[in-house]
């Protein structure tokens, strides 16, 4: 039982450290990005700002596409019809069926 508790404790610690490491890496990425940005000439900073605005609008559009309402059961009722002889064998397959 004690071995199981130790394993669970080790798993918890590994998951905790993994979470901290992933957050730290995100912070480091943001710092690197910020450092690149502040070293750009002023005219290029405005281009970066415009590009960020473009990316944000693109992300917003893709999120809206994902949020489209799902079709409800029966919403296409009456739009399609099936002929009465739908289940009958096709003449084109007669030689294969004999």
C-alpha positions as CSV (number, residue, x, y, z in Angstrom):
1,X,0.0,0.0,0.0
2,X,2.9,2.4,0.8
3,X,4.4,1.7,-2.6
4,X,1.2,2.6,-4.3
5,X,1.0,5.9,-2.3
6,X,4.5,6.7,-3.3
7,X,3.8,6.1,-7.0
8,X,0.7,8.2,-6.8
9,X,2.7,11.0,-5.1
10,X,5.4,10.8,-7.8
11,X,2.7,10.9,-10.5
12,X,1.1,14.0,-8.9
13,X,4.5,15.7,-8.6
14,X,5.4,14.9,-12.3
15,X,2.0,16.3,-13.5
16,X,2.4,19.4,-11.3
17,X,6.0,20.1,-12.6
18,X,4.8,19.5,-16.2
19,X,2.1,22.1,-15.7
20,X,4.5,24.6,-14.2
21,X,7.0,23.9,-17.0
22,X,4.4,24.5,-19.7
23,X,3.3,27.8,-18.2
24,X,7.0,28.8,-17.8
25,X,7.6,28.1,-21.5
26,X,4.6,30.2,-22.5
27,X,5.9,33.1,-20.4
28,X,9.4,32.7,-22.0
29,X,7.8,32.7,-25.5
30,X,6.0,35.9,-24.7
31,X,9.2,37.5,-23.4
32,X,11.1,36.5,-26.5
33,X,8.3,37.8,-28.7
34,X,8.2,41.1,-26.7
35,X,12.0,41.5,-27.1
36,X,11.8,41.0,-30.8
37,X,9.0,43.6,-31.0
38,X,10.7,46.3,-29.0
39,X,13.8,46.0,-31.2
40,X,11.8,46.7,-34.4
41,X,11.9,50.1,-36.0
42,X,8.7,52.2,-35.3
43,X,7.3,51.8,-38.8
44,X,7.5,48.0,-38.6
45,X,5.8,48.0,-35.2
46,X,2.7,49.4,-36.8
47,X,2.9,46.7,-39.5
48,X,3.1,44.1,-36.7
49,X,0.1,45.7,-35.0
50,X,-1.9,45.5,-38.2
51,X,-0.9,41.9,-38.7
52,X,-2.0,41.0,-35.2
53,X,-5.3,42.7,-35.8
54,X,-5.7,40.7,-39.0
55,X,-4.9,37.4,-37.1
56,X,-7.4,38.2,-34.4
57,X,-10.2,38.9,-36.9
58,X,-9.3,35.6,-38.7
59,X,-9.4,33.7,-35.4
60,X,-12.7,35.3,-34.5
61,X,-14.2,34.3,-37.9
62,X,-13.0,30.7,-37.5
63,X,-14.5,30.6,-34.0
64,X,-17.8,31.8,-35.5
65,X,-17.7,29.0,-38.1
66,X,-17.2,26.4,-35.4
67,X,-20.2,27.8,-33.5
68,X,-22.7,27.2,-36.3
69,X,-25.9,25.7,-35.1
70,X,-26.2,22.0,-35.6
71,X,-29.0,20.6,-37.8
72,X,-32.0,19.5,-35.9
73,X,-33.7,16.1,-36.6
74,X,-36.3,16.5,-39.3
75,X,-35.1,19.9,-40.5
76,X,-34.9,18.6,-44.1
77,X,-38.3,17.0,-44.1
78,X,-40.0,17.3,-47.5
79,X,-36.8,18.4,-49.3
80,X,-36.1,14.9,-50.7
81,X,-38.4,12.3,-52.1
82,X,-37.8,8.6,-52.8
83,X,-39.5,6.9,-55.7
84,X,-41.8,3.9,-54.8
85,X,-39.6,1.5,-56.8
86,X,-36.4,2.5,-54.9
87,X,-35.9,-1.0,-53.5
88,X,-36.4,-2.8,-56.8
89,X,-33.4,-4.3,-58.6
90,X,-31.8,-2.2,-61.3
91,X,-32.0,-3.4,-64.9
92,X,-28.3,-2.6,-65.3
93,X,-27.3,-5.3,-62.9
94,X,-29.4,-8.1,-64.3
95,X,-26.5,-10.0,-65.8
96,X,-24.6,-9.9,-62.5
97,X,-27.6,-11.1,-60.5
98,X,-28.3,-14.2,-62.7
